Amino acid sequence: MIKRDLSRKLKALALKFTVVSVVGPRQSGKTTLVRSVFPRFKYVTLEDIDTREFALRDPRGFLSTYSAGVIIDEVQRAPSLFSYIQSEVDKKGKAGQFILTGSQNFLLLEGISQTLAGRVAILRLLPFSLGELKEAGYKLANPDEYIFTGFYPRIYDKKISPVEWYHNYIQTYVERDVRLVKNITDLHVFQKFVKLCAGRVGQILNLSSLGIDCGITHNTAKAWLSLLEASYIIFLLTPYYKNFNKRLVKMPKIFFYDTGLACSLLGIQNKTQLMSHYLRGSLFESFILSEIIKYKFNRGQEHDCYYWRDKTGNEIDCITEIGGSALKVEIKSAKTITEDFFAGFKYWRRVTRSNGKSSYLIYGGNESQKRKFADVVSWADIPLIFEGK
């Protein structure tokens, strides 16, 4: 097993909370993680029909069977169980008694918010991070290989072709979850919608345009986008406009948590096609942003990443807070650094009257270096921005 960075936070929270829930996209490694961290706990999955029937018909008997500590996988398959877990929590209050996981995050989080609010710690597990793979000895040659391959564990564990794996992932998991959560009768239209989202990666979201191109209403596009967010397929990078008087762009940008999935949806069949693809720069940006979010999720934090852009096009790709400092990050896929890469930082200094501390330019090259307006960081050295080196 490749060690997951979230392990430490998961262990710590299980010493404080009676219930700890690990959510995230399907096949991100949630079950493997919790079973490795809590090897003595009983493990049950409500995907199993007999186990689910037991939980639904006799919830008190089900919970008493596993009173010594239990991992309940796909717990959202028995929604009524949440109320009985609440009763157990309020009665005993034993730390680390229940570890809950689930892939239909919309249903899982709905059940938690209705019955277990204030009693549960929620952690988010995304597919592997670049750091986790490097620590395990997987060192791909360039960013295009990572972007195309993506980061889902099974691809690395079973050495499956990304083209084959992502195709089946979309068919088997995304569409199945959609049927269970939303009453979408025409999955072909939904799949077209997801592909259209992939074609807009890195762009400012225009729901009306997205709906028209897909042949659905604005409200339907909004609901489907929320479903993709809840499934940890896409994330919206909202604009940062705190303490600014100038006219700023206030619509979010759309990105994919996993670039391998985005490449599959875009019909990219190999690394060579990616290198010449018109969205390569946007996919590189999505890759870097996802790595920043993984860093924060793996420490139990919200992702709170933003972008900043004014009406004249001056922009900072990512602004986030780490260790009490506001990090400004520009992302460029090119391997050669040019002076105009620092234009956003220069403009930011002028309008905020601040210095260049905690400013980083992440690019597609291999050499990290110090510059006047920002520290230049190679795509392979992303952890340097978190460590403040």
N, C-alpha and C positions, 0 to 999 in steps of 0.2 A: 504493500500500500504506500502511495505517495503521501507523506505527511502534510496535513492541511493546516494552514495558519490559524484557522478558526478554532482549532482544538483547545488552545489555551483559554480563550474567552469562554468557550462552552463549559469547560471544567469549572472555571471560576464562578460562573453564574449558577451552576447546578448546586453550589454550596450555599447560595443565598435565596434562590427561588424554588418553590415547590414544583412549578411547571416551567420547563424550558422548551420552546418550540424552534425548530430549524426549518425555515422555508427557503424556497429557491426554485429554479426551473427543474423540470424533469431531467434525470440522469446527470445532475451536477455533483452527485456523490454524497447526498445527505444521509442515506441509510448506512453506507460504508463508514462515514465519519462517526455517527452516534454509536454504532456497534463497536467501533474500535476504542472510543473514549470511555464507554460504559460496558466493558466485556462481561460483567457479572449480572447485568440487568437481563430480565426476560425480554425477548423480542417477539412482537406479534404484528402482523400486518392485516389490515382490514380489507385488503384486496382479496384475501382468502375468504371464500363464501361462507364456510362454516364458522370461522372466527367472527366474521361480520354479523352473522345471525345470532351468535352468542351475545355479542355486544349490544345488539338491538333488542333482543328478547329479554335478556336478564342483565342490564347494565351494572347493577349493584354486585351481582355475583361475578360478573366479568372483572370488575375492578378489584374486588376482594381477592380474586385468584392471583393477582399480580401486585399485592400490597407492598411487597419488599422492594419495589422499584421496577419500572417497566418502560420499554420503548414501544410506543404505538405508532406504527407507520400507516400513512394514508388515513389518518384519524377523521378527516372530513367525510369519509364514506359513511360514518355513523354520527350525524349531527347531534342527535339527542344525547350522545355520550358526554358532550361538553358540560351540560348541567350537572351530571352526576360527578364528573371530575371536580367541578366547583364545590360540591358538597363535601367531597373527600378532602379537598384543599382547606376549606374552612374548618373542618372538623379536626384534622390532624396537623396540617401545616408543616409536614416533614420536608425539608429541603431536598431537592433533586428526586422527588418521588415519581414524577412523570416527565418523560422526554417525548415530545410529539413532533412528528414530521409529516409533511404532505406536499404533493406536487400541484394540486389544484388550489393555488394560493388564495384565489378569490374566495372560495368556499371556506378554506381553513381560517383565514384572517377574519372572515365574517363571523364564524363560530366563536373565535377567541374574543373578538370585540364585544359580542353580545353577552358572554357569560364569564370570561376569565380576565377581563380588563383589570389591570392592577395586580394580578396574581401571577402573571406569566412574563418571562423574558423572551423576546423574539430576536432570533439571529437569522441572518441571511447568508446563504452559501451559494456563490456563483461557481461556474466551472473553474478549473485550475487557473492560477495566476502565473504570470511569467516567472516570478520568483520561485514559486513552488515547483515548476517544471525544471528550472535550472538547478535547484537544490537536489532534485532527484536524478540529475544527470542528463536530462533532455535539453540539449543545446542545439537548436536549429540555426542554420547559417545566417539568415537574414529575416527582417520583419515580414516580408512577403510570405515566407513559409508559415510563420505563426498566424498571420492574418487569414491565409487560405485554409490551413488545417483547423484553426479554432482551438478551443481549450476544453472540450468535453472529455471527461476521464476515459470513457469507453474507447474512444479513438486511439488513445495511447496504450491503454491496458490490453486491448485485443488487436492492436495494429490494423484497424479497419480503414479502408479508403474513405477520406472525408466526403467524397462525392456520393458514395453509397450510403454512408451513415446518416448524413444530414437529410438525404431524400427520405429515408425511412423514418427518421425522427419527426419530420414534418407530418408525414402521413399517419404514423402510429400514435404519436403523443399529442402534438399540437391540436390536430383535428379531433382526437378523442376527447381531450379536455374541453374543447369548445362545445362539443355536443352535450357534455354533462353540465356545463355552466350556463351556456346561452342557448336559446332555442333558435339556432341558425339552421335552416333547412337546406340552403344551397351552399354547401361547403366549397364548391368550385369558386363562387364569388368571393368567399372569405379568403381562400388561398390567393386569389388575384389581388385582394386587398393587402395581404401580407407582402406579396411581391412588389406591389406599388410602394409600400413603406420602405422596402429595401432599396428601391430606386430613388428614394428621397433621403437616404442616410446622409447626415451632416447638413441638411437643409433646414431652413426655417419652416415650421409646420404651417400648412395651409389646408385646413380641414375641408373647406368648400371645394377646392381643386381636387383633393384626394377623393372626396365623395363623388364628384362628377366623373372623374376618370374611371371609377369603379362601378358607376351606375347605382349608387346608393345615396341616401339622404345624408345631410350634414350630421344629424343626430345619430344615425346608425354608424357613421364613420367615427364619431366621438366615442360611442359605446364600444365599438370593436377595438379602438385604440386603447381604451382603458383595460380591456381584456388582455391585450398583448402586454401592457404594463404589469398587470397583476400576475401574469405568467412569467415575468422576467425574461421576456423576449426582446422588448424594446425599452428604452428609457428616454424621457424628455428632459433636455437640458434647459432649464428655465433661465431667463435673463436676469442679470444683476443690475439693479438700478437704484440701490440704496444711496441716499445722500447726493444725488446728482440732479441738477436743475436742467441740464440739456435734454433735448429730445432724444430718447433712446428707443431702440427696438425692444418690444415687450412680448413678442411671441416666442415660444420655445423652439428648440431644434430637436430633431428626431435622430436617435442613434440606436444601434443594436448592441446588447450586452456581449454577444459572441459574433465575431466577424466571419467565422467559418460558416455559420448559419446564414448570414447575410450574403456571403459569396455564393452559397448554394441557391438561394432565392433569386440571385441575379444571373444564374446560369453559368457562372464561372467554373470551368472544368479543371483548371490546373493553374500552377503558379505563373506560368508564362502569360496566360490570358489576363491574370490579375495585374501583372506589371504594366500592361499597356491599356488597362481598363480606365475609362474616363472617371470612375468613382474611386480610383485607388487612393487618392489623397484623403477623401472623406472616410474611407475604410480604415486608413492609418490613424486618422483622428479618433474614430470610434474605438479602435484598439487601445490607444493611449488613455482615453477617458475611462474606458472600462477597467483598465489596470488601476487607475486612481480610485475608482469606486470600490474595486475589490479590496484594496488596501484598507479602506475605511470600514467596509462591511466586516472584514476579518477581525476587526477590533471592536465590533459591536456598535459602530457609529452609523449615523445616517449619512447618505452620500453627499448631501448639501453642496453639490457642484453647480456652478453657474457659468454662463458666458456673458460677456459685456460687449455691446456694440451700439454705436450711435447712428443717427440717420445718415451721416456722411460716409459710413463704412469703416470708421476706426474701430478696432476690435481686439479683444483678448479672448482667446479660445476657452480658457477655463480659469475660474476663480474659486478657490475653496480654502477652508481653514484647517490647518493641521498643526497641532501643538501650540495653539494660541496665535499663530501667525497666518495672515492671509496670503496664500500662495497664488501667484499669477503665472499661468502656463500658456505659452504659445506652442502650437504643434505644427510641424512642417515635415512632410514625407521625404523631401529632397535630401540627398546625401551631401550636397555642397551648401555651405552657409553663405548667404548674401546679406548685405547691409539692410535691405528692406525687410528682412525677417524681424528686425527689432523696432519697426515703425510703431507697432501697437504699444510697446513698452514706453517709447519716448513720449507718445501722446498721453498715455496714462499718467506719466510723471508730471506733465504740464497741467493737466486738468485736476489732478488730485493734490498737486504740490507735495509729492512724496518722493522718497528715495527709491532706489532700485532693489531694495532688499526683498528676498523671497520671490525673485523673478526668474523663471526658467524657460529656456527654449529647448523643447524636445524635438529631435530631428532624426532622419533616417540614416545618418552616418554612424560611425563607430567610435569617434573620439569625443570625449567630454572635455570641456575647457571653460575657463573663466573669461567673460567679456565685460565690457563697461556697463551695458544696460541689462544684462542677464547672464546667468550661468547657462552654458550650453551643455545639454545632457544627451548622450546617446540613447536611442530607443532601448538598448540592452542594459542601460544603467538607471532605469526609472526609479528604483529604490533610493537613489541619491537625493531626490527632491524631498522625500519623506524624512530622511536622516539629516537634512540641512547641511550636507557636505558641499 
